[in-house]
Amino acid sequence: MTRKMKTRSNRQLLLGHSILHRWARDPSATNWTKSQIKKEHARLVKIMKERGLQHNTPLKFSKRWK
């Protein structure tokens, strides 16, 4: 199943980006896989850049991810 964050507005885009970073730190906060999070993060970063928004926060996964 393909999962996507809402990105219609910049507010939705930035909220989704923030949520992905939280999930990367805490796998118990989501039922998404590590792969799904990585893929969606890349998609959101691409959209951010297309909209002229800055991105300087690499996605860091905690050691709790298997």
PDB file of N, H, CA, C and O in Angstrom:
ATOM      1  N   MET A   1       0.841  -1.181   0.000  1.00  0.00           N
ATOM      2  CA  MET A   1       0.000   0.000   0.000  1.00  0.00           C
ATOM      3  C   MET A   1       0.887   1.245   0.000  1.00  0.00           C
ATOM      4  O   MET A   1       1.841   1.342   0.772  1.00  0.00           O
ATOM      5  N   THR A   2       0.563   2.183  -0.866  1.00  0.00           N
ATOM      6  H   THR A   2      -0.212   2.104  -1.493  1.00  0.00           H
ATOM      7  CA  THR A   2       1.286   3.444  -0.925  1.00  0.00           C
ATOM      8  C   THR A   2       0.645   4.413   0.050  1.00  0.00           C
ATOM      9  O   THR A   2      -0.561   4.653   0.002  1.00  0.00           O
ATOM     10  N   ARG A   3       1.446   4.957   0.917  1.00  0.00           N
ATOM     11  H   ARG A   3       2.426   4.763   0.956  1.00  0.00           H
ATOM     12  CA  ARG A   3       0.951   5.916   1.895  1.00  0.00           C
ATOM     13  C   ARG A   3       1.565   7.269   1.599  1.00  0.00           C
ATOM     14  O   ARG A   3       2.746   7.377   1.270  1.00  0.00           O
ATOM     15  N   LYS A   4       0.737   8.309   1.723  1.00  0.00           N
ATOM     16  H   LYS A   4      -0.223   8.222   1.991  1.00  0.00           H
ATOM     17  CA  LYS A   4       1.231   9.652   1.449  1.00  0.00           C
ATOM     18  C   LYS A   4       0.676  10.643   2.457  1.00  0.00           C
ATOM     19  O   LYS A   4      -0.469  10.543   2.896  1.00  0.00           O
ATOM     20  N   MET A   5       1.518  11.595   2.808  1.00  0.00           N
ATOM     21  H   MET A   5       2.449  11.676   2.451  1.00  0.00           H
ATOM     22  CA  MET A   5       1.099  12.712   3.640  1.00  0.00           C
ATOM     23  C   MET A   5       0.391  13.728   2.749  1.00  0.00           C
ATOM     24  O   MET A   5       0.641  13.801   1.546  1.00  0.00           O
ATOM     25  N   LYS A   6      -0.479  14.495   3.349  1.00  0.00           N
ATOM     26  H   LYS A   6      -0.682  14.436   4.326  1.00  0.00           H
ATOM     27  CA  LYS A   6      -1.140  15.562   2.596  1.00  0.00           C
ATOM     28  C   LYS A   6      -0.140  16.675   2.340  1.00  0.00           C
ATOM     29  O   LYS A   6       0.674  17.003   3.204  1.00  0.00           O
ATOM     30  N   THR A   7      -0.207  17.259   1.141  1.00  0.00           N
ATOM     31  H   THR A   7      -0.868  16.993   0.440  1.00  0.00           H
ATOM     32  CA  THR A   7       0.769  18.290   0.775  1.00  0.00           C
ATOM     33  C   THR A   7       0.130  19.463   0.047  1.00  0.00           C
ATOM     34  O   THR A   7       0.833  20.270  -0.561  1.00  0.00           O
ATOM     35  N   ARG A   8      -1.184  19.566   0.100  1.00  0.00           N
ATOM     36  H   ARG A   8      -1.755  18.910   0.594  1.00  0.00           H
ATOM     37  CA  ARG A   8      -1.857  20.629  -0.651  1.00  0.00           C
ATOM     38  C   ARG A   8      -1.352  22.011  -0.229  1.00  0.00           C
ATOM     39  O   ARG A   8      -1.065  22.858  -1.076  1.00  0.00           O
ATOM     40  N   SER A   9      -1.246  22.231   1.065  1.00  0.00           N
ATOM     41  H   SER A   9      -1.478  21.544   1.753  1.00  0.00           H
ATOM     42  CA  SER A   9      -0.750  23.529   1.549  1.00  0.00           C
ATOM     43  C   SER A   9       0.651  23.341   2.128  1.00  0.00           C
ATOM     44  O   SER A   9       1.045  22.224   2.466  1.00  0.00           O
ATOM     45  N   ASN A  10       1.386  24.422   2.238  1.00  0.00           N
ATOM     46  H   ASN A  10       1.066  25.328   1.963  1.00  0.00           H
ATOM     47  CA  ASN A  10       2.710  24.345   2.864  1.00  0.00           C
ATOM     48  C   ASN A  10       2.591  23.918   4.321  1.00  0.00           C
ATOM     49  O   ASN A  10       3.465  23.227   4.844  1.00  0.00           O
ATOM     50  N   ARG A  11       1.523  24.324   4.968  1.00  0.00           N
ATOM     51  H   ARG A  11       0.812  24.885   4.544  1.00  0.00           H
ATOM     52  CA  ARG A  11       1.311  23.936   6.368  1.00  0.00           C
ATOM     53  C   ARG A  11       1.175  22.413   6.485  1.00  0.00           C
ATOM     54  O   ARG A  11       1.773  21.801   7.369  1.00  0.00           O
ATOM     55  N   GLN A  12       0.390  21.807   5.596  1.00  0.00           N
ATOM     56  H   GLN A  12      -0.097  22.304   4.877  1.00  0.00           H
ATOM     57  CA  GLN A  12       0.248  20.350   5.603  1.00  0.00           C
ATOM     58  C   GLN A  12       1.580  19.675   5.293  1.00  0.00           C
ATOM     59  O   GLN A  12       1.956  18.689   5.928  1.00  0.00           O
ATOM     60  N   LEU A  13       2.274  20.213   4.324  1.00  0.00           N
ATOM     61  H   LEU A  13       1.968  21.014   3.808  1.00  0.00           H
ATOM     62  CA  LEU A  13       3.559  19.670   3.914  1.00  0.00           C
ATOM     63  C   LEU A  13       4.549  19.672   5.077  1.00  0.00           C
ATOM     64  O   LEU A  13       5.203  18.663   5.341  1.00  0.00           O
ATOM     65  N   LEU A  14       4.655  20.792   5.760  1.00  0.00           N
ATOM     66  H   LEU A  14       4.124  21.612   5.545  1.00  0.00           H
ATOM     67  CA  LEU A  14       5.611  20.898   6.863  1.00  0.00           C
ATOM     68  C   LEU A  14       5.200  20.049   8.061  1.00  0.00           C
ATOM     69  O   LEU A  14       6.058  19.505   8.757  1.00  0.00           O
ATOM     70  N   LEU A  15       3.906  19.931   8.305  1.00  0.00           N
ATOM     71  H   LEU A  15       3.209  20.373   7.739  1.00  0.00           H
ATOM     72  CA  LEU A  15       3.436  19.070   9.382  1.00  0.00           C
ATOM     73  C   LEU A  15       3.774  17.610   9.062  1.00  0.00           C
ATOM     74  O   LEU A  15       4.280  16.885   9.918  1.00  0.00           O
ATOM     75  N   GLY A  16       3.497  17.188   7.841  1.00  0.00           N
ATOM     76  H   GLY A  16       3.086  17.777   7.145  1.00  0.00           H
ATOM     77  CA  GLY A  16       3.827  15.823   7.444  1.00  0.00           C
ATOM     78  C   GLY A  16       5.309  15.535   7.571  1.00  0.00           C
ATOM     79  O   GLY A  16       5.704  14.461   8.025  1.00  0.00           O
ATOM     80  N   HIS A  17       6.120  16.484   7.174  1.00  0.00           N
ATOM     81  H   HIS A  17       5.799  17.357   6.805  1.00  0.00           H
ATOM     82  CA  HIS A  17       7.575  16.343   7.284  1.00  0.00           C
ATOM     83  C   HIS A  17       7.985  16.191   8.743  1.00  0.00           C
ATOM     84  O   HIS A  17       8.825  15.352   9.069  1.00  0.00           O
ATOM     85  N   SER A  18       7.408  16.980   9.600  1.00  0.00           N
ATOM     86  H   SER A  18       6.726  17.661   9.335  1.00  0.00           H
ATOM     87  CA  SER A  18       7.712  16.905  11.028  1.00  0.00           C
ATOM     88  C   SER A  18       7.303  15.546  11.612  1.00  0.00           C
ATOM     89  O   SER A  18       8.033  14.959  12.411  1.00  0.00           O
ATOM     90  N   ILE A  19       6.144  15.066  11.208  1.00  0.00           N
ATOM     91  H   ILE A  19       5.551  15.543  10.559  1.00  0.00           H
ATOM     92  CA  ILE A  19       5.664  13.771  11.699  1.00  0.00           C
ATOM     93  C   ILE A  19       6.615  12.653  11.272  1.00  0.00           C
ATOM     94  O   ILE A  19       6.915  11.763  12.068  1.00  0.00           O
ATOM     95  N   LEU A  20       7.085  12.688  10.046  1.00  0.00           N
ATOM     96  H   LEU A  20       6.842  13.412   9.399  1.00  0.00           H
ATOM     97  CA  LEU A  20       8.018  11.660   9.576  1.00  0.00           C
ATOM     98  C   LEU A  20       9.298  11.643  10.406  1.00  0.00           C
ATOM     99  O   LEU A  20       9.835  10.576  10.706  1.00  0.00           O
ATOM    100  N   HIS A  21       9.783  12.820  10.773  1.00  0.00           N
ATOM    101  H   HIS A  21       9.347  13.686  10.530  1.00  0.00           H
ATOM    102  CA  HIS A  21      10.982  12.882  11.608  1.00  0.00           C
ATOM    103  C   HIS A  21      10.705  12.301  12.994  1.00  0.00           C
ATOM    104  O   HIS A  21      11.567  11.636  13.569  1.00  0.00           O
ATOM    105  N   ARG A  22       9.532  12.542  13.523  1.00  0.00           N
ATOM    106  H   ARG A  22       8.832  13.081  13.055  1.00  0.00           H
ATOM    107  CA  ARG A  22       9.173  11.980  14.830  1.00  0.00           C
ATOM    108  C   ARG A  22       9.122  10.461  14.745  1.00  0.00           C
ATOM    109  O   ARG A  22       9.640   9.766  15.619  1.00  0.00           O
ATOM    110  N   TRP A  23       8.503   9.956  13.701  1.00  0.00           N
ATOM    111  H   TRP A  23       8.083  10.521  12.991  1.00  0.00           H
ATOM    112  CA  TRP A  23       8.399   8.508  13.539  1.00  0.00           C
ATOM    113  C   TRP A  23       9.774   7.865  13.376  1.00  0.00           C
ATOM    114  O   TRP A  23       9.999   6.754  13.856  1.00  0.00           O
ATOM    115  N   ALA A  24      10.679   8.547  12.711  1.00  0.00           N
ATOM    116  H   ALA A  24      10.496   9.449  12.321  1.00  0.00           H
ATOM    117  CA  ALA A  24      12.037   8.015  12.541  1.00  0.00           C
ATOM    118  C   ALA A  24      12.730   7.858  13.898  1.00  0.00           C
ATOM    119  O   ALA A  24      13.521   6.936  14.098  1.00  0.00           O
ATOM    120  N   ARG A  25      12.425   8.759  14.814  1.00  0.00           N
ATOM    121  H   ARG A  25      11.782   9.507  14.651  1.00  0.00           H
ATOM    122  CA  ARG A  25      13.014   8.693  16.156  1.00  0.00           C
ATOM    123  C   ARG A  25      12.313   7.667  17.041  1.00  0.00           C
ATOM    124  O   ARG A  25      12.921   7.121  17.961  1.00  0.00           O
ATOM    125  N   ASP A  26      11.014   7.398  16.762  1.00  0.00           N
ATOM    126  H   ASP A  26      10.519   7.842  16.014  1.00  0.00           H
ATOM    127  CA  ASP A  26      10.220   6.542  17.647  1.00  0.00           C
ATOM    128  C   ASP A  26       9.342   5.587  16.836  1.00  0.00           C
ATOM    129  O   ASP A  26       8.211   5.929  16.492  1.00  0.00           O
ATOM    130  N   PRO A  27       9.854   4.401  16.532  1.00  0.00           N
ATOM    131  CA  PRO A  27       9.095   3.465  15.707  1.00  0.00           C
ATOM    132  C   PRO A  27       7.772   3.031  16.330  1.00  0.00           C
ATOM    133  O   PRO A  27       6.876   2.590  15.611  1.00  0.00           O
ATOM    134  N   SER A  28       7.632   3.146  17.636  1.00  0.00           N
ATOM    135  H   SER A  28       8.360   3.505  18.219  1.00  0.00           H
ATOM    136  CA  SER A  28       6.376   2.757  18.279  1.00  0.00           C
ATOM    137  C   SER A  28       5.260   3.761  18.006  1.00  0.00           C
ATOM    138  O   SER A  28       4.102   3.491  18.322  1.00  0.00           O
ATOM    139  N   ALA A  29       5.587   4.911  17.425  1.00  0.00           N
ATOM    140  H   ALA A  29       6.528   5.130  17.168  1.00  0.00           H
ATOM    141  CA  ALA A  29       4.594   5.956  17.156  1.00  0.00           C
ATOM    142  C   ALA A  29       3.860   5.749  15.836  1.00  0.00           C
ATOM    143  O   ALA A  29       2.958   6.520  15.508  1.00  0.00           O
ATOM    144  N   THR A  30       4.233   4.718  15.071  1.00  0.00           N
ATOM    145  H   THR A  30       4.965   4.092  15.337  1.00  0.00           H
ATOM    146  CA  THR A  30       3.640   4.522  13.746  1.00  0.00           C
ATOM    147  C   THR A  30       3.565   3.045  13.378  1.00  0.00           C
ATOM    148  O   THR A  30       4.239   2.199  13.965  1.00  0.00           O
ATOM    149  N   ASN A  31       2.730   2.768  12.397  1.00  0.00           N
ATOM    150  H   ASN A  31       2.182   3.456  11.920  1.00  0.00           H
ATOM    151  CA  ASN A  31       2.726   1.414  11.840  1.00  0.00           C
ATOM    152  C   ASN A  31       3.324   1.427  10.425  1.00  0.00           C
ATOM    153  O   ASN A  31       3.242   0.429   9.710  1.00  0.00           O
ATOM    154  N   TRP A  32       3.919   2.544  10.026  1.00  0.00           N
ATOM    155  H   TRP A  32       3.985   3.355  10.607  1.00  0.00           H
ATOM    156  CA  TRP A  32       4.625   2.632   8.742  1.00  0.00           C
ATOM    157  C   TRP A  32       5.951   1.901   8.885  1.00  0.00           C
ATOM    158  O   TRP A  32       6.512   1.816   9.978  1.00  0.00           O
ATOM    159  N   THR A  33       6.445   1.375   7.774  1.00  0.00           N
ATOM    160  H   THR A  33       5.990   1.444   6.886  1.00  0.00           H
ATOM    161  CA  THR A  33       7.760   0.737   7.777  1.00  0.00           C
ATOM    162  C   THR A  33       8.844   1.805   7.604  1.00  0.00           C
ATOM    163  O   THR A  33       8.575   2.934   7.193  1.00  0.00           O
ATOM    164  N   LYS A  34      10.054   1.417   7.926  1.00  0.00           N
ATOM    165  H   LYS A  34      10.272   0.501   8.261  1.00  0.00           H
ATOM    166  CA  LYS A  34      11.192   2.316   7.738  1.00  0.00           C
ATOM    167  C   LYS A  34      11.306   2.718   6.267  1.00  0.00           C
ATOM    168  O   LYS A  34      11.585   3.876   5.957  1.00  0.00           O
ATOM    169  N   SER A  35      11.093   1.777   5.378  1.00  0.00           N
ATOM    170  H   SER A  35      10.866   0.836   5.630  1.00  0.00           H
ATOM    171  CA  SER A  35      11.149   2.040   3.943  1.00  0.00           C
ATOM    172  C   SER A  35      10.075   3.041   3.510  1.00  0.00           C
ATOM    173  O   SER A  35      10.348   3.934   2.709  1.00  0.00           O
ATOM    174  N   GLN A  36       8.871   2.898   4.031  1.00  0.00           N
ATOM    175  H   GLN A  36       8.649   2.172   4.682  1.00  0.00           H
ATOM    176  CA  GLN A  36       7.790   3.828   3.690  1.00  0.00           C
ATOM    177  C   GLN A  36       8.118   5.238   4.163  1.00  0.00           C
ATOM    178  O   GLN A  36       7.856   6.214   3.459  1.00  0.00           O
ATOM    179  N   ILE A  37       8.688   5.339   5.348  1.00  0.00           N
ATOM    180  H   ILE A  37       8.901   4.546   5.920  1.00  0.00           H
ATOM    181  CA  ILE A  37       9.053   6.651   5.891  1.00  0.00           C
ATOM    182  C   ILE A  37      10.135   7.293   5.023  1.00  0.00           C
ATOM    183  O   ILE A  37      10.037   8.476   4.696  1.00  0.00           O
ATOM    184  N   LYS A  38      11.157   6.538   4.648  1.00  0.00           N
ATOM    185  H   LYS A  38      11.237   5.577   4.914  1.00  0.00           H
ATOM    186  CA  LYS A  38      12.234   7.065   3.804  1.00  0.00           C
ATOM    187  C   LYS A  38      11.691   7.556   2.465  1.00  0.00           C
ATOM    188  O   LYS A  38      12.041   8.641   2.002  1.00  0.00           O
ATOM    189  N   LYS A  39      10.836   6.748   1.853  1.00  0.00           N
ATOM    190  H   LYS A  39      10.552   5.866   2.230  1.00  0.00           H
ATOM    191  CA  LYS A  39      10.284   7.095   0.548  1.00  0.00           C
ATOM    192  C   LYS A  39       9.420   8.352   0.637  1.00  0.00           C
ATOM    193  O   LYS A  39       9.515   9.239  -0.212  1.00  0.00           O
ATOM    194  N   GLU A  40       8.590   8.424   1.652  1.00  0.00           N
ATOM    195  H   GLU A  40       8.512   7.704   2.342  1.00  0.00           H
ATOM    196  CA  GLU A  40       7.705   9.589   1.787  1.00  0.00           C
ATOM    197  C   GLU A  40       8.495  10.839   2.144  1.00  0.00           C
ATOM    198  O   GLU A  40       8.153  11.933   1.697  1.00  0.00           O
ATOM    199  N   HIS A  41       9.544  10.692   2.941  1.00  0.00           N
ATOM    200  H   HIS A  41       9.822   9.803   3.304  1.00  0.00           H
ATOM    201  CA  HIS A  41      10.384  11.832   3.286  1.00  0.00           C
ATOM    202  C   HIS A  41      11.028  12.397   2.020  1.00  0.00           C
ATOM    203  O   HIS A  41      11.060  13.612   1.825  1.00  0.00           O
ATOM    204  N   ALA A  42      11.532  11.524   1.174  1.00  0.00           N
ATOM    205  H   ALA A  42      11.506  10.537   1.333  1.00  0.00           H
ATOM    206  CA  ALA A  42      12.149  11.972  -0.083  1.00  0.00           C
ATOM    207  C   ALA A  42      11.132  12.716  -0.947  1.00  0.00           C
ATOM    208  O   ALA A  42      11.458  13.735  -1.556  1.00  0.00           O
ATOM    209  N   ARG A  43       9.910  12.210  -0.999  1.00  0.00           N
ATOM    210  H   ARG A  43       9.646  11.382  -0.504  1.00  0.00           H
ATOM    211  CA  ARG A  43       8.863  12.867  -1.790  1.00  0.00           C
ATOM    212  C   ARG A  43       8.551  14.257  -1.228  1.00  0.00           C
ATOM    213  O   ARG A  43       8.411  15.216  -1.986  1.00  0.00           O
ATOM    214  N   LEU A  44       8.444  14.365   0.098  1.00  0.00           N
ATOM    215  H   LEU A  44       8.559  13.586   0.714  1.00  0.00           H
ATOM    216  CA  LEU A  44       8.129  15.665   0.698  1.00  0.00           C
ATOM    217  C   LEU A  44       9.269  16.659   0.515  1.00  0.00           C
ATOM    218  O   LEU A  44       9.030  17.841   0.268  1.00  0.00           O
ATOM    219  N   VAL A  45      10.499  16.189   0.634  1.00  0.00           N
ATOM    220  H   VAL A  45      10.693  15.229   0.834  1.00  0.00           H
ATOM    221  CA  VAL A  45      11.649  17.079   0.432  1.00  0.00           C
ATOM    222  C   VAL A  45      11.652  17.615  -0.995  1.00  0.00           C
ATOM    223  O   VAL A  45      11.936  18.792  -1.217  1.00  0.00           O
ATOM    224  N   LYS A  46      11.340  16.765  -1.953  1.00  0.00           N
ATOM    225  H   LYS A  46      11.109  15.808  -1.773  1.00  0.00           H
ATOM    226  CA  LYS A  46      11.272  17.202  -3.352  1.00  0.00           C
ATOM    227  C   LYS A  46      10.217  18.297  -3.520  1.00  0.00           C
ATOM    228  O   LYS A  46      10.461  19.300  -4.191  1.00  0.00           O
ATOM    229  N   ILE A  47       9.063  18.106  -2.918  1.00  0.00           N
ATOM    230  H   ILE A  47       8.865  17.292  -2.373  1.00  0.00           H
ATOM    231  CA  ILE A  47       7.990  19.104  -3.002  1.00  0.00           C
ATOM    232  C   ILE A  47       8.421  20.399  -2.312  1.00  0.00           C
ATOM    233  O   ILE A  47       8.165  21.491  -2.819  1.00  0.00           O
ATOM    234  N   MET A  48       9.072  20.276  -1.162  1.00  0.00           N
ATOM    235  H   MET A  48       9.280  19.388  -0.750  1.00  0.00           H
ATOM    236  CA  MET A  48       9.542  21.469  -0.453  1.00  0.00           C
ATOM    237  C   MET A  48      10.483  22.277  -1.339  1.00  0.00           C
ATOM    238  O   MET A  48      10.352  23.497  -1.438  1.00  0.00           O
ATOM    239  N   LYS A  49      11.416  21.609  -1.971  1.00  0.00           N
ATOM    240  H   LYS A  49      11.522  20.618  -1.890  1.00  0.00           H
ATOM    241  CA  LYS A  49      12.375  22.306  -2.832  1.00  0.00           C
ATOM    242  C   LYS A  49      11.682  22.942  -4.031  1.00  0.00           C
ATOM    243  O   LYS A  49      12.026  24.053  -4.434  1.00  0.00           O
ATOM    244  N   GLU A  50      10.707  22.238  -4.599  1.00  0.00           N
ATOM    245  H   GLU A  50      10.428  21.335  -4.272  1.00  0.00           H
ATOM    246  CA  GLU A  50       9.946  22.794  -5.726  1.00  0.00           C
ATOM    247  C   GLU A  50       9.204  24.066  -5.324  1.00  0.00           C
ATOM    248  O   GLU A  50       9.005  24.958  -6.149  1.00  0.00           O
ATOM    249  N   ARG A  51       8.803  24.150  -4.080  1.00  0.00           N
ATOM    250  H   ARG A  51       8.964  23.426  -3.410  1.00  0.00           H
ATOM    251  CA  ARG A  51       8.073  25.315  -3.579  1.00  0.00           C
ATOM    252  C   ARG A  51       8.997  26.388  -3.007  1.00  0.00           C
ATOM    253  O   ARG A  51       8.533  27.407  -2.495  1.00  0.00           O
ATOM    254  N   GLY A  52      10.286  26.155  -3.094  1.00  0.00           N
ATOM    255  H   GLY A  52      10.663  25.327  -3.509  1.00  0.00           H
ATOM    256  CA  GLY A  52      11.248  27.146  -2.609  1.00  0.00           C
ATOM    257  C   GLY A  52      11.435  27.129  -1.108  1.00  0.00           C
ATOM    258  O   GLY A  52      11.930  28.100  -0.534  1.00  0.00           O
ATOM    259  N   LEU A  53      11.050  26.047  -0.465  1.00  0.00           N
ATOM    260  H   LEU A  53      10.648  25.259  -0.931  1.00  0.00           H
ATOM    261  CA  LEU A  53      11.212  25.924   0.983  1.00  0.00           C
ATOM    262  C   LEU A  53      12.561  25.294   1.291  1.00  0.00           C
ATOM    263  O   LEU A  53      13.072  24.486   0.516  1.00  0.00           O
ATOM    264  N   GLN A  54      13.124  25.666   2.412  1.00  0.00           N
ATOM    265  H   GLN A  54      12.709  26.322   3.042  1.00  0.00           H
ATOM    266  CA  GLN A  54      14.419  25.137   2.834  1.00  0.00           C
ATOM    267  C   GLN A  54      14.252  23.744   3.440  1.00  0.00           C
ATOM    268  O   GLN A  54      13.232  23.440   4.059  1.00  0.00           O
ATOM    269  N   HIS A  55      15.257  22.917   3.255  1.00  0.00           N
ATOM    270  H   HIS A  55      16.086  23.164   2.752  1.00  0.00           H
ATOM    271  CA  HIS A  55      15.306  21.627   3.937  1.00  0.00           C
ATOM    272  C   HIS A  55      16.744  21.357   4.330  1.00  0.00           C
ATOM    273  O   HIS A  55      17.629  21.261   3.480  1.00  0.00           O
ATOM    274  N   ASN A  56      16.966  21.237   5.635  1.00  0.00           N
ATOM    275  H   ASN A  56      16.247  21.315   6.325  1.00  0.00           H
ATOM    276  CA  ASN A  56      18.325  20.975   6.108  1.00  0.00           C
ATOM    277  C   ASN A  56      18.324  20.004   7.288  1.00  0.00           C
ATOM    278  O   ASN A  56      19.209  20.049   8.142  1.00  0.00           O
ATOM    279  N   THR A  57      17.322  19.128   7.325  1.00  0.00           N
ATOM    280  H   THR A  57      16.603  19.092   6.631  1.00  0.00           H
ATOM    281  CA  THR A  57      17.232  18.167   8.409  1.00  0.00           C
ATOM    282  C   THR A  57      17.245  16.743   7.841  1.00  0.00           C
ATOM    283  O   THR A  57      16.214  16.246   7.387  1.00  0.00           O
ATOM    284  N   PRO A  58      18.401  16.094   7.867  1.00  0.00           N
ATOM    285  CA  PRO A  58      18.461  14.721   7.374  1.00  0.00           C
ATOM    286  C   PRO A  58      17.612  13.812   8.258  1.00  0.00           C
ATOM    287  O   PRO A  58      17.457  14.059   9.454  1.00  0.00           O
ATOM    288  N   LEU A  59      17.077  12.782   7.667  1.00  0.00           N
ATOM    289  H   LEU A  59      17.202  12.582   6.696  1.00  0.00           H
ATOM    290  CA  LEU A  59      16.246  11.836   8.392  1.00  0.00           C
ATOM    291  C   LEU A  59      17.151  10.881   9.158  1.00  0.00           C
ATOM    292  O   LEU A  59      17.943  10.153   8.560  1.00  0.00           O
ATOM    293  N   LYS A  60      17.033  10.884  10.482  1.00  0.00           N
ATOM    294  H   LYS A  60      16.389  11.475  10.969  1.00  0.00           H
ATOM    295  CA  LYS A  60      17.863  10.027  11.336  1.00  0.00           C
ATOM    296  C   LYS A  60      16.964   9.038  12.070  1.00  0.00           C
ATOM    297  O   LYS A  60      16.069   9.426  12.821  1.00  0.00           O
ATOM    298  N   PHE A  61      17.220   7.759  11.838  1.00  0.00           N
ATOM    299  H   PHE A  61      17.947   7.444  11.228  1.00  0.00           H
ATOM    300  CA  PHE A  61      16.434   6.716  12.491  1.00  0.00           C
ATOM    301  C   PHE A  61      17.100   6.293  13.791  1.00  0.00           C
ATOM    302  O   PHE A  61      18.323   6.171  13.866  1.00  0.00           O
ATOM    303  N   SER A  62      16.284   6.072  14.808  1.00  0.00           N
ATOM    304  H   SER A  62      15.291   6.172  14.746  1.00  0.00           H
ATOM    305  CA  SER A  62      16.815   5.613  16.079  1.00  0.00           C
ATOM    306  C   SER A  62      17.263   4.163  15.950  1.00  0.00           C
ATOM    307  O   SER A  62      16.912   3.476  14.990  1.00  0.00           O
ATOM    308  N   LYS A  63      18.024   3.716  16.904  1.00  0.00           N
ATOM    309  H   LYS A  63      18.310   4.273  17.684  1.00  0.00           H
ATOM    310  CA  LYS A  63      18.518   2.335  16.915  1.00  0.00           C
ATOM    311  C   LYS A  63      17.394   1.342  17.220  1.00  0.00           C
ATOM    312  O   LYS A  63      17.584   0.132  17.096  1.00  0.00           O
ATOM    313  N   ARG A  64      16.238   1.846  17.612  1.00  0.00           N
ATOM    314  H   ARG A  64      16.084   2.829  17.713  1.00  0.00           H
ATOM    315  CA  ARG A  64      15.108   0.980  17.937  1.00  0.00           C
ATOM    316  C   ARG A  64      14.459   0.379  16.692  1.00  0.00           C
ATOM    317  O   ARG A  64      13.674  -0.565  16.786  1.00  0.00           O
ATOM    318  N   TRP A  65      14.795   0.936  15.520  1.00  0.00           N
ATOM    319  H   TRP A  65      15.433   1.703  15.444  1.00  0.00           H
ATOM    320  CA  TRP A  65      14.276   0.373  14.265  1.00  0.00           C
ATOM    321  C   TRP A  65      14.980  -0.917  13.966  1.00  0.00           C
ATOM    322  O   TRP A  65      16.195  -1.009  14.141  1.00  0.00           O
ATOM    323  N   LYS A  66      14.260  -1.910  13.524  1.00  0.00           N
ATOM    324  H   LYS A  66      13.273  -1.835  13.382  1.00  0.00           H
ATOM    325  CA  LYS A  66      14.853  -3.212  13.189  1.00  0.00           C
ATOM    326  C   LYS A  66      15.240  -3.250  11.732  1.00  0.00           C
ATOM    327  O   LYS A  66      15.756  -4.261  11.256  1.00  0.00           O
TER     328      LYS A  66
END
